[in-house]
Amino acid sequence: MEKENINNQQPDGKNVAQSPLFQNILKKAEKYLEHPKQVTKLLNDAFKKATAKKNLGTLAGEVWENLQVLSRMIKAAMSGEYKGIPKTTLAGGVAVIIYFLMPIDLIPDFIPVVGLLDDATLLAWFMTSIKSELDRFKEWDNMVKNQEQKALHAHAPHHADTSFGTPKYSNQPEGQVHLGEGENI
């Protein structure tokens, strides 16, 4: 019975998502989608908070990685680069970010590690619930990164010796190699 009480006290992502607090945040997130600059600021704030907390342990590291992917997906969708994400998914992602940024939520964030627990479970639940969309985004994101790398490599200046294969000395006929004092091949 004691173990059952402990399990009931740990936050469940779905329960957090269904809470009245999160439902209010979801309505706020829908309004954010109408203002891309506010979404960008929100994502930057989340990045700063996650950066500050990412060394708190494995849980914080997982939150960091998930936030990175979610942020990239939201940015790409908001900029119009990536299409096909339902507005409800975008609003849910922005709501998760808002929840992550709130200092006081179901478990206050100022409590080290444990304060990230409800944020982490909500984020993990959300990421799992949009797994197929995330997989498509990751595939697209990797393709874009590969294309950018190829474009950078194709336009990168090279510093090859352009005189390779040409006579080094004006008094040497082409095809001869100068080895040293008076010796030619």
PyMOL commands that set and color helices and strands:
alter all, ss='L'
color gray80, all
select helices_A, chain A and resi 2-9+13-18+20-32+36-53+58-79+87-101+114-129+131-155
alter helices_A, ss='H'
color red, helices_A
select strands_A, chain A and resi 178-180+183-184
alter strands_A, ss='S'
color yellow, strands_A
deselect
rebuild
show_as cartoon
